């Protein structure tokens, strides 16, 4: 899981860095370090994120960010507008 997915997950759930840190049992400083890409998320913390937020929610965010980054989301919106 990369920093963008992690940050999007936190924000879409309406959580502050402090709140997500408490949920995951880590410091707010670690959350900030991960979100600014100064350190990758550890395997252990990634497992905890999956336990707390669920794999399905994470997968949806990953697919959405991938579509946005590849321009797929723009094509869908344009396609719908033409129809």
C-alpha positions as CSV (number, residue, x, y, z in Angstrom):
1,X,0.0,0.0,0.0
2,X,1.4,3.4,-0.9
3,X,1.1,6.7,0.8
4,X,-1.5,8.1,-1.6
5,X,-3.8,5.1,-0.9
6,X,-3.2,5.4,2.8
7,X,-3.9,9.1,2.9
8,X,-7.0,8.7,0.7
9,X,-8.3,6.0,3.1
10,X,-7.9,8.2,6.1
11,X,-9.5,11.3,4.5
12,X,-12.4,9.4,3.0
13,X,-13.2,8.0,6.4
14,X,-13.1,11.6,7.8
15,X,-10.3,10.9,10.2
16,X,-7.5,13.2,11.3
17,X,-3.9,11.9,11.6
18,X,-4.4,11.7,15.3
19,X,-7.6,9.7,15.0
20,X,-6.2,7.2,12.6
21,X,-3.0,6.8,14.7
22,X,-5.1,5.9,17.7
23,X,-7.1,3.4,15.7
24,X,-4.0,1.8,14.4
25,X,-2.0,1.9,17.6
26,X,0.8,4.1,16.3
27,X,2.0,7.7,16.7
28,X,0.7,10.6,14.8
29,X,4.3,11.3,13.8
30,X,4.5,7.9,12.1
31,X,1.3,8.7,10.1
32,X,2.7,12.0,9.0
33,X,6.0,10.3,7.9
34,X,4.1,7.7,5.9
35,X,1.8,10.2,4.3
36,X,4.7,12.4,3.2
37,X,6.5,9.3,1.7
38,X,9.5,9.6,4.0
39,X,9.0,6.0,5.0
40,X,7.0,3.2,3.4
41,X,4.2,1.6,5.4
42,X,5.5,-1.6,7.1
43,X,4.0,-4.9,6.4
44,X,2.8,-5.2,10.0
45,X,1.0,-1.8,9.8
46,X,-0.5,-2.6,6.4
47,X,-2.0,-5.7,7.9
48,X,-3.5,-3.6,10.8
49,X,-4.9,-1.1,8.2
50,X,-6.6,-4.0,6.4
51,X,-8.0,-5.3,9.7
52,X,-9.4,-1.8,10.7
53,X,-10.7,-0.6,7.3
54,X,-11.2,-3.8,5.3
55,X,-9.7,-5.1,2.2
56,X,-12.7,-4.1,0.0
57,X,-12.5,-0.4,0.9
58,X,-8.8,-0.4,0.3
59,X,-9.2,-2.1,-3.1
60,X,-11.9,0.5,-4.2
61,X,-9.5,3.3,-3.4
62,X,-6.6,1.7,-5.2
63,X,-8.7,1.1,-8.3
64,X,-10.1,4.7,-8.2
65,X,-6.7,6.2,-7.8
66,X,-5.3,4.0,-10.6
67,X,-8.2,5.1,-12.9
68,X,-7.6,8.8,-12.1
69,X,-3.9,8.5,-12.7
70,X,-4.3,6.8,-16.0
71,X,-7.0,9.1,-17.3
72,X,-9.7,6.4,-17.3
73,X,-12.0,8.4,-15.1
74,X,-11.9,11.3,-17.5
75,X,-12.8,9.1,-20.4
76,X,-15.8,7.7,-18.4
77,X,-17.0,11.2,-17.6
78,X,-16.7,12.3,-21.2
79,X,-18.3,9.2,-22.5
80,X,-21.3,9.7,-20.2
81,X,-21.6,13.4,-21.2
82,X,-21.8,12.4,-24.8
83,X,-24.5,9.9,-24.2
